[in-house]
Amino acid sequence: MREEEIFGRMLQEERKAKNISQEKLAKLAGLDRTFISLIENGKRSPTFSTILKICSSLDIAPSELFSIYEKKDPDYRIRKGGKQ
């Protein structure tokens, strides 16, 4: 699974856990609902500023979101040529 797909699924899980629709998240973050959908489906990679907007809207710290990502994709460093 690609990084974008993992991130998108993770974002969708966090959004649903907070009972927030894509429409509401988009409105809170100042984004288009279709863009949220594209991120969740792994078809778009959000910029860092977009991630910050989404985190603020979900009331989650960016560090927490990235920590969740690391747990879901523990091999991300190996694929990118980083050291473990």
Secondary structure, 3 states (H helix, E strand, C coil): CCHHHHHHHHHHHHHHHCCCCHHHHHHHHCCCHHHHHHHHCCCCCCCHHHHHHHHHHHCCCHHHHHHHHHHHCCCHHHHCCCCC
